[in-house]
Amino acid sequence: MSSLILSLISSLLVGFYIKYLKIATKKNLFLFILSNYIMASFLTYYIFNLSILTIDFKVFDYKLVICLAILLPTVFYFLHKSLEFSGLAKTDIFQRLSLIIPIIFSFLLFNEEFSYVKAFVIILTFVSIFLILGKKSTNKSINIFYLIAVFLGYGIIDTLFKLIATNKDINFLELLFVIFILASFISFIYILIFKGKIDIKYFLYGLLLGVLNFSNIYFYINAHKIFSQTPTLVFVTMNLGVIIGGVFIGKYYFKEILSKQVILGVLLAISCIVLLALIQLKII
């Protein structure tokens, strides 16, 4: 159970850490993101005992791999802006609700069986999104843009990972290492594109972010090994934990205001996670 809790805490700390730092410039933000992926690559390689010599680079679908490498730092930018404009609570909820996107694509790409229950959950998810956006947030369309970008971005990333995972010859950890390396390269390109001075402290701050990101992945994998007979427990704990934890941290630490409509949307989002868990368990 400790691995599951540590994965949950690491996930919550990622959003908290990014919002707390309030990085002002794009150049320093991508320096922060670059060092994050460098550290994540290093930890993945050494802690999981990978070897460059044994990685079969030929099995990777590089169209999908490169798309992921571009999306990861790009969506990180949207995550940062969403945390800035919309707050931790809403951003964490939209990030977690993005799991509905691979479910939608599963009907088209993976020939998954359609059911009215799944359709109902999809509709309920979009209702919760509409409620969470709220009337107040519509005063600034930029708030909505970044929240939707987080929702779509993480949803597409999950879908691409699911597509790659259909190739049984691929070692997931080796794939993750390669994607982290390429994401570092893409982050470096972003640094070159944007103007301004580099503040080296953000490189150091990014190393801690890399540790948090890796910890989330490492303990999440461990939790799935420990609860291999009950993977739905991991699914529910992580998603509900991040949503509820994000709401409490946002409200009580960052003093984010949540209207009754937004709270109703949060409750609907929690209902969606529970319903998806029941679908996985084949209870409904």
N, C-alpha and C positions, 0 to 999 in steps of 0.2 A: 504493500500500500504506500510505502514511503516514496517509491519511484514515481507513482502516479501523482502524489502531492507535490513532489519536487518539480515534475514536469509542468504542473498547473501553476506553481509559484513562478517558475522561470518564464512561462508564457505571459503572465500578468506583469512581471517586472519589465519585460521588453517594452510594452506600451507605456508604462509608468516612466521608465528611464528616458525614452525618446521625448515624451511630453515635458518632463522635468527639465531637460537640458535647454529646450527652446533655441535650437540652432537657427541662426538668423539668415545665413546665406546658402545658396545652392551648392557653391563650391565646397564649403566646409561640411555640408550635409553629405555630399557624395564621398568626401574624404572619410567621414565617419562610417559610411556604408562600406567603402572599400576595405578599411581595416577590420570591420566586422566579418567580411567574407574571407579575408586572409586568415584571421584567427579561427573561423569556423572550418576552413579547409585544413589548417594545421592540426586542429584537434580531431577532426574526422579521420585524417590520414594516420595519426599516431595512436590514438586511443583504440581505433578499430583494427589496428595492425594491417593497414593496406600496404600494397607494394605497387609502384609504378610498373615494374617489370611483369606483373601478373595480370594487370588490368587489360581486358580485351576491348580495345577501343573500337574495333570493327563492328561490334554488336549494337552500338548506340545509333539511334535515329537522330542524326545531327540537326535536322530541321526542327524537331521538337526540343532537343537539348539547347540549341541556340535561342529558340523562342523563350525557353525558361530562363536562360542566362540573361536575356534582355529584360524580361518581365520582372524578375526578382528585385533588382535595384530600382527599377522604375516604379513598381508598386510600393516599394519602401518609401519613395518620395511622396506618393499619394497618401500613404499611411501617416507620414509626418505632418503633412498639411491638414489632413482630416483631424488628427489629434489637436493641432493648433486651432482650427476653426470650429470644430464640432465637439471636441472633448473626448476623454477616454471612454466614457460609458457608451456613447453612440458608436464610436469607432470599433470598439471590441465586439459590440453586438453585430454590426454589419460584417465584420471580418468572419465571425462564426456563422452567420446566416448564409455566407457565400457557399457553404457546403451543399446548398440546394442546386447550385449551377451544375456540378457534375452529375447530380441526379437527373436533371432535365436532359443533359447531353447523353446520359446513359440510354435513353430511349432511341436516340438517333445513331450513336456511335457503337454501342455495345449490345444492341438488340435486346435490351432488358424488357421484361414483361411489364406492360402498362397496367396500372390498377387505379381505381377511383380514389382509393385511400391516398396514394402518392400524389395524385392530382389535387386532392383536397389540401394536403400538406403544402404543396407548392403555392396554391392560392393563398393559404393562410400565411405563408412566409411573406408574400408580397403585400398582404394587408398589414402585417406587423411592420414592414418597412415603411409603408405609407404613414402609419401612425407615429413611428419613431421620428420620421423627418419632421413632423409637427408643423403647425402653422407659423410658429415663430421663426423656424429655420428657413422658411421660404422667403423671408425678407432679404436674405443673401443667397442668391443661387449658387455661389461658390461653395457654400457649406454642403449643399446637396451634391454638387459635382464631385467633391472629394470623397464623400461617403459612398456614392455610387461607384466611383473609381476603385475604392477599396473592395467593395462587394464584388464587382465584376473581375477585378484583377486577381484576387485570391481564388475566386471561383474558377477562373480560366487556368490558373496555375495548378490547382487540384485536379482539374480535368486532364491537363497535359501529363501530369505525373501518373494519373490512372491509365492514360493511353500508353505511356512508356512501359508501365508495369505489366501490360499484356504480353510483353516479350519475356518469357520465362528464363531466357539465357542471360538476362541482365542482373548483375549484383546491385541491389539498391544502394548500398553504401558507396560502392565505386562510382555509381551514377551521381550520387549526391556530391562526392568529392570533385568530380569533373565539372559539374554545374557550378559549384562554389568558386572554382578556379576561373571559369569563364565569366561568372558574375563579377568577380574582382576586376577582370579586364574591362568589362563594360562600364563598371563604376569609375575606373581610371579614365576612360574615354569621356565620360560625363564631366570629370574634373577638368579635363583639357578644354572642353567646350565652354564652360561657364567662366566668366571673368571674375576677378577679385583676388584678394590675398588669401593664402592658406594659413590657418592657425593650427599648428601641429598638435595642440592639446586635443583637438577633435579626432585625430588619429588614435591617440591614447584612449579616449573615451570609447571609440569604436571597438577597441580590443575587448573591452568589458561587454559590449553588446554581443560580440561574437561568442563569448563564453556563455552568455545567457541563451542565445539562439541554439548553440550546440547542446547546452544542458537540457533545453526543452526537447530537442530531438532524441538525445541519448536516453533520458529518463522515460520518454514516451515509448521508445522501442523496448526498453526494459519492462515497462508496465505491460505492454502487449505480450511479452514473453511470459511474465508472471501470471497474467490473467488470460492466457491463451484459450482457455475454455469459456471465458466470458468476456469477449472483446467489447461487447456493448457497454459493459461497466466503464471501460476506459473512455469510450465515445461520449457517454452521458456525463461522466465526471469532468472531463476536459472542457466540453462545450458549455455545460451549465455553469461550471466553476468559473470559467473566464467571463461569461456574461454577467453572472451575479457579482463576482469579484470586481469586475470593471465598473459596474454600476455603483457599488459601495465606495470604491476608491475615488471615482469621478465625483460623486456627490459629497463625500465627507472630507476628502483631502484637497481636491481641486475646486471644490465649491461649485460644481456644475449644477445648473437648474434643470430639473426634470419635471415637466408638466404632467398632469393626470393622463393626458393623451399619450405621452411618451411612455409612461409607466404601464399603461394598457398594452402598448406595443411591445414592451419588454416581456410582459406576461405571455403575450401571444407567441413571441420568439421562443420563450422557454417551453411553451406547449408544443411548438414545432419540433424542438430537439427531442422531447419526450416521445412524440408520435413517431419520429424517425427511428428512435431506439426500439419502439414496439414493433415497427415494420421489420427491422433487422432481426428481431427475436421471433418473427412470424406469428406474433400474437394477434395482430390485426392485418 
